[in-house]
Amino acid sequence: MDAVNDYISDFARFITASPSSYHAAAEVARRLDAAGFQRLDEETAWSGTSGGRYIVRDGAVIAWLQPAASGPTTPYRILGAHTDSPGFKLKPSPTTGWLGWLQAGVEVYGGPLLNSWLDRELELAGRLVLRDGTEKLVRTGPFLRIPQLAIHLERSTNDGLKLDRQRHVQPVWGTGDARSADLLDQLAGFAGVSRDDVAGYDLLTADTQEPRRFGLDEAFFAAGRMDNLSSVYAGLVALLDAHAAGDAEHISVLAAFDHEELGSQSRSGASGPILDDILTRIGEGLGATRSQQKQAYAASWCLSADAGHAVHPNYAEKHDAANQPYAGKGVLLKINANQRYATDAAGAALVARLAASADVTYQEFVSDNTVPCGSTIGPLTATRLGIRTVDVGAPLLSMHSAREMVHVGDAAALGGLAGAFFAGA
């Protein structure tokens, strides 16, 4: 139990440091630096030397461990996850408001559970890009709130809340005349730069409530962005443990993509070229021909790690009657006949071996036929690279809420499974 407690405590610190995909990538990089990994610049040539290395591309990070004995056909073990979460993104001309309220113009990012964002103290977090191309990470701390309409003014609210995505989710951040206010000036102040130097920005909302354990024996853990920082953190810890353990017979890769909540179609998303770019350059550094790189891929595995659904006690009818994953019963092995998840029989066998090696439990998840199944970066990676892929994840409640929950044992079990994966089990 001490190991679980330590895992969750550090996971809470990781989440707190990662209010945006850009902050998450920076926190991963910080921890990699502390462990002795070398950051590489994509604009320069790379050597084929062994050891731990990584790159950051916008809100994504790819890190890898290359054993000293690596050759052109050395296989890869890739843990894929994503750094972004649903919420609201700041629009151009962001200073809005009327009737004496200052508001922020925001656009819905991904598929958030809209009502969960009401009446919470929110922050804006992300990056400012200056005129010279310099990037500055910024976070405001508690600064905004999307106030709900009082029930006295809408008596039917409890009969079915319906939010207009344009009119009802614009947060307030002050009082005054919007024509003479400037939200970007405030954000520049938080970053310690001049407003006139800010040429662009990528800023999203995040809940500012601290992660917290609760419930009987503090068995539950609540926080924002666990979809999918739960997987990014598990992969990072596993990679750092593999680094401390020494050389394996494969190249271990953590691929933390951005923009999964939007469909992954970006230069830093799983549908884009980032993973192929990095693996190709690793292979070239090892002298691999195209044919040899394909040999390496054929012997490789990708563990696609993304949060999934625990059975909901108040909505059991939304789950398949014979497959109802319980909180505290382990990692989800995610299966879908239509390949919305990439798991097949070979992948299921791999997860069985990993779970046995790590001494953790796992359980199968499949959607009810009447409930559309979401997807992950797993099928995208399998399709783009032809690498065998299996989908897993920690079972959550309240997925895509501003604040999600997980059983602490399940979060830690995902870390154990990831560790066994990089250890070569």
N, C-alpha and C positions, 0 to 999 in steps of 0.2 A: 504493500500500500504506500510505503514511503516513496517508491519510484513513481507511482501514479501522481502523488501529491506534488513531487518536484516537477514532473512533466507539465501538469496543469498550471502550476505557479509560473513557470517560465513561458508557457503558451500565453498566459494572460499578459505578460510583459511584451511578448511579440505582437499581440493584437493591439495593445495600447500604442506601440510605436508605429503602427501600420494603418493609419486612417484612410489611405488611398493606395492605389496600385503603385504609385511612384514612391511613396513612403515604404511600402512593403518591399519593393525591390532594393531600396536603399538600406533597409534593416537587414535583409538577407546578405547584401554586400558587406555591411559592417561586420556581421558575424563571420563571414567567410574571411575577411581581412584579418580578423583577430585570430583565426585558426591557421593563418599562413598561406591562404590561397592567393594567387596572383590575378589581378584584374587585367584583362586584355582589351585593347582598342581595336574595334573592327576595321578601322581605317588603315591599320598597319599590318605588316607581315608577321606571321607567328612562326615560332620554331616548333619542332616536334618533341620538345622535352616533356618528361613525365612530371607528375605531381598534380596539385589542385589548381584549377584555373577557372575563370568565369568572365562573362560579359554581361553588361546591362544594356538593354535596348528599350528606351522609354520606360514603361511600367513593367517590363518583363526582365527576367534574369535567367540565364542558362549557366549552370556550373557543372564541372566535371572533374573526375579523378582519373588520371591516366597512369596505369601501372608502368613500372620501368620496363617490363618485358612485353609491352604492347607491340603488336605488329599490324600489318595491313588488314588482316582478317579477324582481329580481336573483336568479339561481340560487345554490344552495348546493353546496359541495363538502365532504362530511362524511366524516371518517375515524373509523370506529367501532372501539372496542377494549374491553377490560375489565380492571379493576384487581385482581380477586380471583383466587385460586388454591386448589386443593384442599388440605385439611389437616385439622386438628382444632380445634374451637371449644370454649371453656371453658363448661361447663354452670353452671346455678344450683347453689348449695351446692357449690362447686368443691373444697373441701378434703376429700379422701378418703384412704384408705390403711388398712393393717393390718399385723400382724406386724412392727411397728417401722418401717415405711416410710411416708413421707408421699407422697401421690399427688394428681394433679390429675384431677378428673372432666371428661372431654372427650367431645364428640359429633363423629362423623365429618362433615366439611364437604365436600360434593361427592363426587367419585370419586377419592380419592387412591390411588396405588399403595402399598398399606399396608406391604408389607415394606420399602420404601425408607425409611420413617421410623424403622425400628428402629436402635438403637445409634448415634444421632446426638445431638449436643448441640443442643437446641432452645431457642428463646425463645418467650415469649408477647408478642404485639404487637397493638395495636389502640387502642381508646379507652375511657376511663372517663368516665361522665357523673355529675356531682355533683348534689346535691339542688337546687341553684339553676339547673340546666340547663347549667352550664358543662361543656364537653368538654375532656378532657386526653388527649393522645396519650401512650402508654406503651409501652416495650419493655424487656424484662428482660435482654437479652443471654443468653449460655448459662446455662440455669437448669433445664432438664428433660431427661429421657432416657426413651425407651421401650426397656427392656432385653429382649433376646431370651433365650429359654430356651436354656441350654447344650445342645450336642448329646449330652452324656453323659446327660442326663435325658430326651431324646427322640431315640432313635437313627434314627427314620424321617424326621427333619426334611428332609433333603436329597431325600427321595423325593416331597415335596409339602407345603410349608408352608401350613397353614390357620390363619388368625388369626380369633378371635372378636372382633367389633367392640366388644363390651361389656367382655370380660374381659382381652383381651390387648394393648390399645393405650392403657392408662391410664398416663401417664408418672409417674416418680418425681421428686421435687424436694427431698427431705430425709429425715431420720429423726426419729422421735419418736411421740407419741401424737396421732392425727388429731383427737381430741376436744378437745385444748387448743391446736391449731395453727390458723392462719388464713392461707390463701393470699392472700386479698384484702388483708390487712394488708400483706403483702409487696409486692403490686402497687401499693398506695397509696403505700408508701415509695418505690418506683421513680419514681412520678409526682410525688412531693413534695407529697402532699395527705393529709388525715386520712382514716383508714379510715371513720370515722363519716359523712363527707361523701359517700362513694361510694354512689350510688343505682342504678346500672346499668353494664353493661359489654358490649362486643363485642370479644372477645380471641381470637386464633387463634395456632396454632403456626407457626413459621417455622424453617428450617434456619439455623444460624449460621455455617456454613463460608463463607469468603469466595469470591466469584466468582474463577475462575482459567482462564487459557489453558493448553493442554497439547497434546501430540501433535507430529507432524512439522511443523516450521516454526511451531509453536504455532497450528495452523490451527483448533483446536477451542476452544470456550468452554463452561465448565460453571458453572451457577448455579441457585439456586432461583427459582421463580416466573417463568421465561421465558415460560410460558403464563399470562398473556399480557402481561407487562411488555415483551417484545420489540416488541409492536405499540404499546403506550402510548408507549414511548420514541421509536419511529420517528415516530409522529404528532406528538409534542411537538417534536422537533427540526425536523420539516418545517414546523410552524406558526411556530416562532421564526424560521426562515429566511425564510418568507413575510413575516413582520412586518418583517424587516430589508430585504427586497427592495422593499417599497412596495406600492401598491394593485394589485389584480388585478381581473378582470371578474366575480368571483363572491365570495361570502362563504365564507371557509374556516372549517371547524368541526372541532374535535377533541372527540369524544364518548367519554369513557372511563367506561364504565358499571361498576357493581358487580353482584355476584350472578349473573354469567353461569354459573358452575359449578353453580348451583342451579336453573337454568332461567330466570333473568332476571325473575322475577315479583316485583318489589318497586318501591318508589317511586323507587329509584335504579338500577333495572335496565332493560334494553332493552325489556322487555315492558311497563314502566310508562310514565308520562306525561312523564318528564323531558325527553327530546329534543323532543317535540311542544310541551311547555310553553315551552321556550327559543326554538325557532324561531318559534312563534306570537308571542311577545313581541318578538322581533327584527322580525318582519313588521309588527306593530302600530306599532312605533317608526318604521317607514318609511312608515306610512300605508296599508298593504296591506289591501284588502278580503279576505274569505275566497276569493273567486274569483281575485284576484291572487296570493294565497299559493299556491293550487293551481297557477297558472301557473308560479310560481317552482319549485315542487316538480317539475313536469313537465320542467323544463330542468336539474334537479339530478342529482348523482351521490353515492352513498355507497360508499366503499371500506371494506368490512368486513374488518378485519385481525385475524386470530387464528392462533395457531401451528398448524402441521400436521405431518404425519408424513413424515420421510425414509424411504427404503427401509432396512429393518433387515437387516444382513448375515447374522444368525443366524436370521432368521425371514422369509425372502424369500417364503414361501408365503402370508403374511398380506397381501401386496400384489398388486394387479392385475398380471398378467404383462407387459402392454404399457405400463403407466404406473407406473414405479418411480423416483420422484424421488431424485436423487443429492445427497449432501452436497457443497456447493461449486458447484452448478450453478444457483443462483439461487432467487428467490422462487417459492412455490407459487401457481398459479392453481387454486383449488379448485372442483371441478365435481361435481355430483350430479344424476342424472336425476329424483330425487324431491324436489328443491328443499330438501334439507337444507343445501345451500349455494345462494346466490342467483344465482350466475353463469349468464349466458346468452350467446348469440353476441355481442350488443352489448357486454356487459361484457368478454368475451374480447378484442374489438377495442380497447376502451379500454386494457386492460392492455398489449396489444402496443404501443400508442402511447406509453404512459407508460414502458415499459421502454426503447424506442428513444430517447426523449428523455433519460432518465437514464443511458443507456449501461450498463444492467444486464441480466442474463439472468433469464429466468423459465422455469418448467416446469409442466406440467399434473399435477394430482393427481386421481385418482378411486379410490374404494374397490373392493376385490375384492367381487364380488357376495355372497360368503359371510360377509363381515365387516360388521356393522352400522355405518353411517356416523353419526358425531356431527354436531352442528350448531353454529351460531354466532349472533351477533346479526344477521347479514345478512338472513336470511329474516324475522326479526321486524321489522326496520326497513323492509324493502320492503313488508311486509304492513300495518304501522301507518300509514305515510306515503305509500305509493305511489311512493317515490323509486327510480329505477333503482339497483341494487346489484350489486356484484361482490365475491366472496370471495377473499382472498389471505392469505398468511402465511409466516412463516419455517419451514422444515422442521426439526423437532427429532427427536432420539431420547430415549427415557425420558420421554415426556410424562406428566404427572401424578405423576412421581416427586418426592421431596423435592429432587432435584437433577437438572436436565435438561441436555442438551448440544445445541450448534448449531455449524455451521461459521461462522467469523467473516465470511466473504465473504457468506454468505446473510443474516446479521443486518444487515450494512451495506447489502446490496442492497435490503432492505425499506425502509430509511431513504431510499435514493435514489428508490425508486418512490413513496413517500409525498411526497417533495419535489417530484417532477414532477407529482403529483396536485394539490397545492396551488398549484403554479406555473401550472396551467391547461393543461398539455400534452394 
